[in-house]
């Protein structure tokens, strides 16, 4: 990095100040219900009529203090226009996340804050989702889809896969999560759902998705002088999830079944915009899309948690954007620098020129070679609008 002059000290100080705020908030730690299994049992007993009443972790920070700390940053002293604009967006984005967390469980308030932070599917996104649903799944009786590994066995498989990377991370187990595995960026931790039995396909998907991208970008992000690469650029979720699902594709583990799962998430989030209750979203999937009740419940939880969490549609939109980026012949390595967003590549160039960023040390293994052999998946991705 260049010598720290007055201009660079301003940027670093502001970045450090924002980091002190951001490391106190991890949205996924707060938005995942604590009583999913209990409420699922009640919901099924009610014949799918009574909406679940989810409980959430208590907020353990002073939201007003965090807002003050964010808004009071003297970004007007940042000389480089691109960097100044970036940090202005950063402040607004993280202030929005604080608002999301403080309104979890309040239904419409949380939904509107989620809309501001993550957006909602456009009509074309919904059409893309419906397009995917026209294709036939792989045979669910195939060996790769059969439940096989306990959570503890899954932990070992994750550890074995991770030996190719020069970093270490924590693994913990949880029964209170809607996903079957996820990375908590702020804690460099992989969380495994202790109630799930994992198939070979799920192991292949999750290792490439969670470790190959989410943990890789977490660890790369920590190497920069600026913490924003680790904490996340504004709207980084779409790029991150796109990269992660694209890793599934490149490693030949992206199936039509998986694409349909992402399509259902888009439709679930779109049901929020229509004002659907949890039970209405659930019944839509069971009655209109012929999903089994476990799958319908899990997808509905993901969309309705917190009061209406719109982030889930970004997996499919992000995948299409990353697929197009790759097909255009561009280098994937810069996208692995940390929790960055495609929309900020120009700003990142300014950070690189000013010595605030370094090249990616850890590279997603699957990006080395396109091993996909699924022609149906290729056809779908080529024809998404």
N, C-alpha and C positions, 0 to 999 in steps of 0.2 A: 504493500500500500504506500501511497505517496506520503511525504511528510505532512503531519497534521498542521495545516495553517488555520487561520481564523475561520475561513469559509467551511472547511471540512469539519472543524470542531463543532460548528453550529449543527451540521447535518447529523453528526455522530451523537451529539447531546440530545437532539430531538428524537432520534431513533432509539436511544437508550431509555429516554423518558416514556416513550410509547411502549417499549418492551416491558417496563415495570407494570404498566396497566394490562397489557395483553396477556402476560403470563398468568394473570389471575383468572382469566376467563377461557374456558374450553367449552364451546356451546354443546358439543355432543355429551359432555359430562353432566349437563343439566337437563337436556331435552329428552333423554331416554327414561321412560317410566320405570318406577321401582316395583310396580305390582302387575306386570304384564300377565303372568300366568294366572294369578287370582282373578283378574278381571276377564280374562279369556274364558275361564270356567263359568263365571257368572253370565257372560254374554251368550255363550252357547246354551246355557240353561234357560235363558230368557227367550229362546227361539229367535235370536238375532234382532231383538226389538229394543232392548235397553242399552244405550251407549255406555261403554266402559267409563269408569271414573278413575283416571290414572293419577297416581301420586308421583311427585318429582323431587329430586334432591333440593335441599334448601340452598338459596343463594348465600354465599359466605363472603360477600364483599359489599362495600358501600357504593351503590350505583351512582349516587350523586357526585361522590368524590372522584370516581373514575371518569365521569363525563367532564368534570372540571379539569382534570389532569390532561385529558385529550384536547379539549377545545383551547386550552391556554398555551399550547405550544407555539413558539414564535416563528412560524414557518415563513413569515415575510422576510426573514433574514437569510433564507436560502437563496443564493445567487443564481444557480442554474435553474432555468425556468422549468425544464422537464422534471427535475428532481423535486422542485417546489410543488408542482402540480401533483406529482405522485403522492407526496406526503399530505397534501390537502385531501386527496381522495382517501388515503389511509385513515386519516382522522375521522372522516365521515363514515367510512365503512365500519370501523371498530366501535364508534359511538352507536351505530345501528345494531351491532351485535350485542352490546350491553343492553340496549332496549329490548332486543329479542329475549335475552335471558331474564330480564326483570319482569317480562309479561308472560312467561311460560305458564300454561295452565289457565290462562284467562280467555281462551277461545279467540274471539275476533281480534282482540288487541294484538295477541301474538301473531295471528295470521297476517295482519296488515304490516307488522314489523318484519315478518318473514318475507313478505312480498317486496318490501323495500330492499332487503339484503340479498335476496336470491332471485326475485322475479317470479314469473309464472309461465307456463307453456304458451307459445303462440299457436295460432291455428295450424300452421305448417308442422309444428312439433307434434301436435295431436294426430295429424294426418300421417306423419312418419310412423308414429306408434301403431296406428291402425294398419298401415301397410305391412309392418312386420308380422302382425297377428294373422295375416293370410297364409303364412308359411307353416308347413308341418314340422312339429317338434321331432327331435331324435326319439328313438324308442326308449321310453322311461325304464324299461326292463333291462337295458344294457348294463353291463357290470360296472361301468364307470360311474353310474348314477346311484348305486346301491349304498346305503349307510354302512359304514365299515369301521371308522376310527373313533375312538373315544377322545374327549378333549385332551387328556394327558398324552395319548398317542399322537394327536394332532400337534401338540406342543413340540414333540420330538421331531416331527416332520418339518415343522417351520424352522427349527434349529438346524436341521440337516441342510435344508435349502439355503439357509442364510450363510453357510460357511464360505460361499463364493464371494461374499461381500466383506470388506474390511471395516466392519463396525459391529457393535453389540447393542442390544436393547433389552428392555424388560418384557416379560410376558406375565399377564395375570388373567384370572378367570372371573366371569361374572354370570349370574343368572338373570340379571335385570338389563337386558339389551334386546333391541329389535333385530339387530344384525347378528350374523353368526360369527363374525370376527371384525375387528376394526382397529385402526391405529389412532392412539391419542398423541397428537403431534407434540404438544407442550411437555409431555412426560416421556417421550421416546418409548412408548409402551404399546405392545400389541395386546389387545383384549380378546379372549376367546370365550365364546358362549358355552358355559359348562353344561347346558342342557341339550346340546346338539350332538348328534352323531354324524361324522363327516364322511362323504364319499370321496373316491379318487378324483372325480372331476372337481369337487369343491376344494380339495387340497391344491390341485393344480391351478385353479382359478385364483384362490386366495393367496397362495405364495407369490404368484406373479403380480397380483393386484396390490396386496397390502404391503408386502416386503419389497418386491421388485420396483414399485413406484412410490407408494406412500412413505415407506421407511427410507428408501433411497433419497427422496427429495427432502425428507426431514433431516437426514444426516448431512446432505450437501448444504442445506440451508444454514446449518450451524457453523459452516466454515468461513462465512463471509464476515467482513468487518461490521456490516449492518445486520441487525436482528430481523429486519423486515423480510428477509429471505427465508427465515425460519418461521416467523409468525404468520406470514402470508400476505400477499398483495391483495388489494381489493378484488373481489369476484374471482379469487383463485380457484374456488371449488370446481367450477366447470372445467377448467384446464386440467386440474388434478385428477378429477374422476375420468375425464376423457383419456388422459395418459394411462391411467390404471386399467381401464377396460381395454384400451389399445394394446397393453401388454398381454392381456388374455388372448387377444387376436393374434399377435405376433408369435406367441408361444404355442399356437394351434389348440387353444383351450376355449375359445369363444364359440359357443354353440347357438343354434337357433333358440333353444330353450332359454338360454341366458339372455339373448336379445329380447325375447318375449317378456322376460322378467323386467327388463329395463323399460319396455314399452308399457307394461302394466303400471309401472311407477309414474310414468307421464300421465296416464289416464287417471290414476288416483289423485295426483296433484291437481289435474284439471277439474276433478270433481269438487275440489275445495272452492274453486272459482264459481262453480255453479251453486254453491251453498249447501252441498250435501253434508249430512251428518255422518258420523262414523258408520252407523248401521246402514245408511243408504249407500255409502260407498261399498261396504261389505256385500250387501245384497246385489248391487250392480255386478260385482265380479262373479258371484255365485250364479245369479240368474241369467245374466247377459253374456258372460264369458266362460261359463262352465268351469270355474276354478273350484278346487276342493276348499273346504272351509278353513283349513289350516293356512293354506297359501293366501286365501282372500283376507284372512285376519291379519297375517303378517304384513302384507302390502298396505292394508288399511291403517295399521298401527304406524308404519313409517310415515305415511302422509298426514295422519291426524294427530300425531304426538305433539305435545306442547300447546295444541289448539289449532294446528294447521301449518305443517312444516313443508315448505314448497321446494326445498333443495333437491329432492329426488329426481326431478325431471332433467336435471343437469347432466346426469350420467349419459343419457342418449345424445343430447345436443353436444356435449363435450366430446364424445366419441367421434361424432361426424366431423367436428372441426379438426381434431387431431388426425383423423384418417386423411382428410383433405390436405392437411399440412404435410404429412408424410408422403402422400402421393405426388405432391408438388416438388419433391426432391430436396426439401429443406433438411438441415441438420437437426436431429432430435436432441442432441446433447445439451444445447443451451436451455431447453425446456426443463431439464432436470436439475437446474441450479438450486432450486428450492421451491417454495410454495408460490410460484409465480403465475401470472395470467397472460394469455396471448395478447390481450389488449395493451399490455404494458411493455412490450418488447423494445419500443423506442426509448422509453424511460430507462429501461435496464441498460441499454447501450450507453446512455449518459452516465449511469452508475459505474459501468465498466471503464469508461474513458477517464473517469475521475478517481479510479482506484478503489472503489467501494465494493467491488464484486470480483470473484475469482471463478475460474472454470470449474465445471462439475468434476469432482473426484470419483464419485461412485456412479457407474453407468448401469442402467437397467439391462440385465442379461438378455432378455428377450428381444431388445432392440437391435442386437447385433446381426440378426438374420430373421427374415420373414419365413416362419415355418408353417404358416397357415395353409391347410390343404382343403378347407371347407369351402367349396365353390358357392354354396347357397349363401353362406355368410358374406362372401365377397360380393355376390350379386346384390344382397340387401344393402350393404354399406355403399356400394357404388350408386345405388338408386335412391338413397335418402336425399330429400331436397333441402 
